[in-house]
Amino acid sequence: MSDLKQRFEDAVRYVQSASGDFKPSNEMKLEFYSLFKQATEGDVKGKKPGLTDFIGRAKYSAWENLKGMSSEKAMETYIAKIEALKKKHG
């Protein structure tokens, strides 16, 4: 496994197991979601959810905004954002 992929997986585990002071905003959750999807699946796929599916539509749109970003760049960005949060929250 590449070093980047290992660091990405460590960052994902951190987010999944974080508690205490780590209370990400909905905007931050959306950003992490879209970076994760771009890193693991590539460009957005499927049909955009309907207007009444607010959460699904927001997730789709956030992921869609990353179209063309490489998997490696998405992983690097995800890791950098987690590292910044770790420094901020100790």
N, C-alpha and C positions, 0 to 999 in steps of 0.2 A: 504494500500500500504506500502511496506517495505521502510525503510529509504534509503537503497541502491537504490532502484528503483526510489524514489523521487529525490535523489541527481543526479542520471543518467539523468532523464528527465529535471532537472534544467540545467545540463551541456549541453544537446542537445539544449535546448532553447537558451542558451547563444551563442552557435556556430551559430545557425540559425539567431539570431538577431544581432550578433556582427557587428560592423562597426568601422570606424575610424582607429586606429592604428593596428587593428587585420586584418592582411593580411597573412593568412596561405599559405605556399608554396604548390605546387602540391603534394609533398611527404607527407606533413602534412595532407592535405585533404584526401589523400589515406589512411593514417593511421587511421584517424577518421572514415572514411567510413567503413573500414574493422572491426574496433572495434565495431561500431554501428551495423553492420550486424551480427557479431558474438554474440553480446549481445542480439539482438532481434530475430534472426532466427536460431542461432546455426551454425553448420558446413555448409560450402559452398554446394550449390545444383545446379543441372543443368549442362549443357554442357559448357565447356570453350569457350568463343567467338573466332571467327576466327582471323587469323593473321592480317587482315586488320582493325579490330575493336580494335585499339590501346588502347583507353580509357576503353572499356568494358573488354578487356583482362587484363589490369593493375589492374582494380578493382577486377576482379575475382581472380587474382593471389595474391593480397594483402589479400583478405579474406581467400583464400585457405591456406595461410601461418599460419593462426590462428587455423587451424583444431585441434580439441581436447580441445581448451580452453573453460572453462566453461562460461556460460552467466554472472555469478557473477564476475569472474575474468576480463572479457572483460569490464563490467560496471566499475569496480574499476580502471582499467587501463585508460579508457576513462576519468573518473572523475579526476584522478591524473594528466593527461596531460593537461586538461582544467585548473585545479587549478594552475599548473606551469605556464601556459600561462598568466593567470590573474595576477599573481605576477610579471611576466616579463613586461607586458604591462600596469600595474597599473590598 
